[in-house]
Amino acid sequence: MRILYAAAVALLGSCPAVHAQSDAPPSQPSADALPTLERIPELMETFEVSGLALTVVQDDRILIANGYGETEGGEAFTSSTSCGLFSATKVLASLTYSKLHHEGQLDLNAPLGAYIEDAPSAWENIPFFRLLNHTSGIPMVVNREDFGTFAADSSSTNRDIYRKVRDEPLDYEPGEFSRYRQSGYAIAEMILLDRFGQDFRIWSAITWLGPPG
C-alpha cells in the first residue's frame, strides 16, 4: 500500500526534549512507517526544529496525526497548531502547473523564450519544467545582498526578481545539476501572471479549493 506523509514544520530553534501530543483517534501505522516515526525526535534535534505537526495517511485512513515539541511561545505542538508551510508549498505549485499542462493551458516542455519576450539568449531554450525541478541553472536570488530589500518591500514583484537575475550568467548548464533555488518559482509565477492575467494565488485556489473536476 502507498503511504503519504504530510507534514507542516516550523523552524523555531531546537528544544531539548520532544514528546508527541496526539489529538487523533489511535490507529496502527504500517511497519514501514514506524522507523521514520521513531526518528522524528532525533531529526528534530539534528535540524534544530522545536515543533512540528505530522500526519500519516494510508489509503483513506489517518494513521497518525501528532504534534511534536513546542511552539516558540512554549505551548505544546499538536496536529492542529498553525505553522508556516514555506517551501512545502512547492509541491502544490508543481501540481498546479502540471494540471495546467494536462489541460492544455500551459506547455511545460516549451522553452522560456516562448513565454518571456525579453528572455536573455541563455534562457531562450530552457524548458519551463526546469524552473520547477531546480535544473534550469538560473542564478539563486535569495542569497544576494539586496534580496532583503525585495522581501521587505510589499510592492516588489516576481518581475523585480527576474530583472535582478536575467543578466547574470547561468550557474550551470540547464539539466547538468539539480540545485535548490527560489528564482525558478518566482519566474514561473511571473509567466503565469503574464499569460493568464491572474497570479499564482488565484490559480492555486482554483486548483485546490474549487470543486473537483
N, C-alpha and C positions, 0 to 999 in steps of 0.2 A: 504494500500500500504506500502511496505517496504521502509524505508528511510535509506540511508547510509550516515554517516558523515565521511568525510575525512579531517583531519587537520594536518598541519605542525606547530610545536610550537617551538619557540626559547626562551630559558630561559636566559634572559639578564638583569634581575633586574626589579623592579617594576616601573611603571610610574603613576603619579597622575591622569591623565585624559586619557580616552580611547574613541576614536571615530572610527567608521567603515569607511574605504575607499573602495568603491566598484568600480571594473572595469569590472563588468559583466552586461549584459542586465538585467533589473529588471524582477523578476518573483515572484509569490506569493507562499511562503512556506506554508506547511500544518500547521494546528492549533497545531499539536503535536510538531512541531519544534520550534514554537515561544517562549515558556517558556525558552528553552535552549539558544536560541539566545539572549534573553533579559538578561540572566545571565552572558554572556561572560565577560563584564567589571568587574562584581563582582568577578568572578572566577579568572580572570587575576590578580586582586589586591590581592586576598587571597593567590594565589600560586606564587606571585612575578614574573609574566610573563609580560614583557614590550611590546612584539609584537608577533602576530601570524597570520597565514593565514588559512582560513576556507572555505571549500566547502561543500555544502549540495546538494546531488544528489537524485532525486526521479525518479524511472524508468529510462527513457533516457533523462531527463531534468536536467539541472543545475539550481537549485533554488537560491542558494546563492553562491557567490564567492567573499568574502570580506577579507580585511586586517584590523587588529585592532592594535592600538597602534603605537609604533615607533621601529625602529631598534636601535642597540647600537650606531650608528652614528647620531641618531636623525632624520632620514628620516622616512616618513610615511610608515607604513607597508601596502602592497597591496597583493592581491592574487597571484601576480607574483614575490613577494620578495623571494629570495633564503634563505633558512634556513635549519638547520640540522634536519633530521628526527629522529636520535638517536634510541631509543628503539621502536619507531613506526614501525621500520623495522622487529621487531619480528613477526608481523602479516604476513608479506610476507615470512619470514623464515618458519613459521609453515605451511603455504600453500604450500611452495616448498617441504617440507618434506612429506606433505600429498599427493601431486601429485606423488612423487617418490614411496610412499607406494601403491597408487592405480594402478600404472604402474607395480608393482611387482618388483621394483628395490631395495626397502628398506622396511623392516618389522618393523613398529613402535611398534609392540607388542613383538618383540624379545627382550630377555634380553641383557644387556650390555656385559655380558660375551661372547656372540656370536660375538661381534664386536671388543672388546678390549682384545688382547691376555693376557696382564698383568693386567687385571682388578682386583682390590682388592676384596676379598671374599664378603665384604659387598655390593659391587656393582653388583655382577655377575647376580643376579636375578631381578635387577631393569629394567622394560621395557623401551625401548628407548623413548616412548612418554612422560615419566615423566621428561625427560630433558627439554621438550618444555612447559609443563604446570606448572613448578615450584613445582612439588610434589616429586622430587627424594630424597630430603634430603641431597644431595651433598653440601658440605660447600660452602659458598659465598666466592668469591675471591677478589672482588673489595674493600672490607673493610679491607684487610690485609695491613700491613705496607709496604710490598715490592711490592705491586701492581703497585705503581708509577714507579718502575723500569721496569716492563713489558711494561707499557703504553708508556714510554719514549724511549724504545729500539725498533727500527723498525725491528730488526731481531728476536724479540720474536714471538713465535708461540702459537697456542692453545695447543700444546703438553706441552709447558712450564707451562701453567695454570694447565693442567692435572697433571703433576708431582708435582705441588705445593699442590694440594688438595687430591691426591689419597690416601695418608697415614693418612689423617685427619679422625676422626670419623664422621659419619653422624650427621647432625644437628637434624634430627628426622627420624622416621621410614618412608620409602617410602610410599606415599599415605596418611600419617597421617595429613599433612598440605599442603597448597599451599602458599609458601613464595618466593617472588621475588628474583631471583638470576641470575647473568650472567654466572656462571660456567657451567650450563647445556647447554647453547647455544654454548659455546666455545668447550665443549666436543663433542656435536653433529656435529659441523663443523670439528673437528678432525676426527671423524668417517667417515664423508663424504669424506674427502681427502684420508684417508687410503683405503676406499672401492673402490673409483672410480678414484683416482689419479687426481681429479680436486677439487679445493676449492669452497667454497660457492658462491663466486662472479661469478664464471663461471656458476654454476647451477642456480643461481637466474637470470642471464642474459638469459640463455636458456629458463627458465620458464616464465619470464615476458616480455622479449624483443624480443623473437623469434616469428616466425609465429604461429598463433593459430592452435591447433590440433597437 
